[in-house]
């Protein structure tokens, strides 16, 4: 009974700290930091989120529909993409390239664009790494998403490290990853996103 409760708690933590849930919150916080005008920062956050989610989601739905109707077999949404590294590469590109391009031409703040590019670059590298290894996709993306907070807000935001540890512990407890796979994911997210922000000139 205790083991079941512990697993349930780990699953809840993993779901609450899911990268795409946290991504929405982080984009909103960064947008607010750039402009405290509600009409402006809400618009920035909504456009950034819509462009980041729309293209991958449409692609995923179309791929599942095509595969289901051409093979006649039921395909599980999560396992289909998880077991196909090439599909994850496409999703990573669809996450970052269209959305970053849209935000750039709309003149949105560089911090928002860099956050999107950092997430997409991390997603792309993890997809490539996972062709030969199984690094933690969850922890890589989560780390990539929270690193901008540390870069933009400084020392007070280092509290996010606790959430990185919490997510890593939950993924380990659920048997999803080994410590080495989690560590690999963490460092990919950290190094790639830091490099992107440095490339954008936001981090000196």
N, C-alpha and C positions, 0 to 999 in steps of 0.2 A: 504493500500500500504506500509506504514511504517513497519507494523508488518511483512509483507511478506519479505521485504528487510532484516529486522532484523533476521528472521528465515533463510534466505538464507545465511547471513553472518555467523550465528552460525553453519550452516551445513558445510560451507566451512572450518571454523576453525576446526570443529570436524574431517573432512576428512584430512586436512593438518597435524593435530596432531594425526592422527591415529597411535596407538602403533606400528604397523608393518612397517609403513613408517619411524618413528623415530628410530626404532630398527636398521634399516640398517645404518643410519647416525651415531648412537652412537657406533655401532660395528666398523665402519670404523675409527672413532676418537680414540677409545681405541686401535685399532690395530696400528694406526699411532703413538700413544704415546709410544707404546712398541718398535717400530722400525720405524725410519724415512726413511728406505730404501724402495722405492716405490714397488719394486718387492716382498719384504717380507710382508709388511703390507697389500697390496692389496690381496695377496694370502691368508693371514690369514683371512681377512674380507670376502672374497668370499667363502672360505671353510666353515667358521662359519655360514654364511648366508644360503648357499646351504644346509648344513646338518640340520639347524634349520627349514627351510621352506619345504624341500623336503618330509620328512616323514609324517608330518601332512597333507600336500597338497594331497599326494597320497592317504592317508587314507580317506580324505574328499571326493575326487572324487569317490573312490571305493564305499563308503557308499551310496552316493547319487545315483550312478548307480544301485546298488543292490536294494535299496528301491524303486526307480522309476520303475524298471523292475519287481519287485515282487508284488508290490501293484497296478501298472498301473496308479498311480496318479503322477501329477507333484509336485515336492518338491522344495520349495524355499531354496536355499543354506544357507542363513543366519538364517532363522527361524528354520530350521531343527536342527541345532546344538545349537542354543540359547535356544530352548525349551526342550532340552534333556541334563540334567546335566551329565549323565553317559558318553555321547559322549565327553563332554568338558573335563572330567577327562582323557579319553583316549588321546585326543589331547594334553593335558598338558604334559602327559608322553612322547608322541612322539616328542614333541617340545624339551624337555630337555635331556632325557636319551640317545638316540642315538647320538645326536650332541655333548654333553659333553664328552661322551665316546670316540668318534672319535678324538676330539680335545686333549683329555688327552693323548691318545696313540700316537698322532702325535707330542706331546711335545709342544703344543701351550701355550702361556702365561696364567697364572692363572687368570688374570683379565678378559680375554675373556671367559674362562670357567665359572668363577664365575658369570659373567653377564648372560650367558645362563642358568645356574642353578637357579639363582635368579628369572629370568623371568618365568622359568618352574615351580618353587616352588610356586610363586605367582599365576600363572595361575591355578595350581592344588588346592591351598587353596581356591581361589575364586570360582572355580567350585564346591567344596565341600560346601562352605558357601551358594552358590546359590541354593542348594538343599532345603534349608529352608528359604532363604532370597534372596533379589535381590540387592546385592552390585554392584557397578559400575565396570564392567569388564574392560572397556576402561581406567578409571582412575587408577585402580590398576596396569594394565600392563604398562601404561605410566609412572607412578611413579616408578615402578620397573626398567624401562629402563633408566630413568634419574638419579636415585640414584647413580649408579656407577660413573657417571660424577662428582658428588659432592665428592664422596669418593676418587676418583683418582686425581682430579684437585683442590680440595679444595674450598675455599671461592669464587673465581671468578665465579665458575660454579653455584653458588646459584641463578643466574639469571633464571635458569630453573624453579624455583618456580613460576615465572610469567606465564610460559606456563602451569604449572599444574593448576593454578587458571583459566587461559583462557579456557583450555579444560573443566574443571569442570563447568564453567559458561555456556559454549556452550551446554553441555549435559543437564544441568538443564533447559536452555531456550528452548531447543528442546522437553522438557517434557519426556526425557528418564529416569531421576532419580530425587529423592528427595535429599535435602542437606545431610540427614543422610546416604543415600546409597552412595553418592559421598565421604563423609568423611570416611565411612567404607572401600571403595575401596582404598582410598589414604593411610590409615594407614596399610592396609594389604600389599600393595606394598612397603611401607617404611620399615616396621618392618621385613618382610620376607627377603627382599634383603639385608638389613643391617646385619641381622643374618647370611645370607649365606656368605657375605664378611668377617664377623668376623670368621666364621667357616673355611674359606680358609686361615685365617691369614693375609689377606690384610688390614683389619681394626683392629687396636689395641685397 
